[in-house]
Amino acid sequence: MTWRAILIVAETAKGLNGKAMTAVFTGNGRRERYVLEPMAKKFNGTDKVLLLSKMPFHFRPSPGLSALKAIKIFPSMYGVTRALFLVDREHFTQKDVDNELIGALRSFGINVQSFGSPNSLKQKALIVNGFVGSHQITIYAVVLGDKKCLEENIASLIEQELGMKVKPNKKAIHTTLRQHRLDTYTLVEKANKRQLAKAFPALTSILEEIEKNDVEE
């Protein structure tokens, strides 16, 4: 696996003119930042940005797929036509995650033109092309957790790095990491690319797609 271009995690686009930006938003709050930021630093270079900007108050929807409605403000407010959407598996009510996500996008007025999953990651990662009004957009969606949530991915990484199994919940993970003088950020920061790809297969695959498409442009 070769990761060539850095993904800078930023909260504002100020001073980042000329860099390829992908807006980041989640259906889970902002805890994914502690995974995304150190993982992004595994890349080399300086020309890519993941924009983790706070939403205006009236565009801060409830957790889950309703967060997808925020995609409509990115082209006009930030001039960004690519977005990375992170959401826990527990927010889906249907077995077919891909169809439920596409249905949610269409219900919020996104004109979906095409979609597909990279690297045989159906139901885990989805790349969607479509339109918001006259703006052509690309949405990279990542479903976190095999059955429930992000903590399952973190527990997998703990097992690889520390050689111990831990229950995939916040309390058990926090206790284990604290005993080893770590937190989620430093756990991810210390991991190698092989470990990250195994623990976060959908997220690492989507980051590679973002990097590849930016390079090609």
Helices and strands as residue ranges (DSSP letters): E 8-10, E 20-26, H 33-40, E 48-51, G 57-59, G 65-73, H 74-78, E 82-88, G 89-91, H 97-107, E 111-116, G 118-120, E 125-132, E 135-144, H 150-162, H 170-179, H 184-190, H 193-199, H 201-216
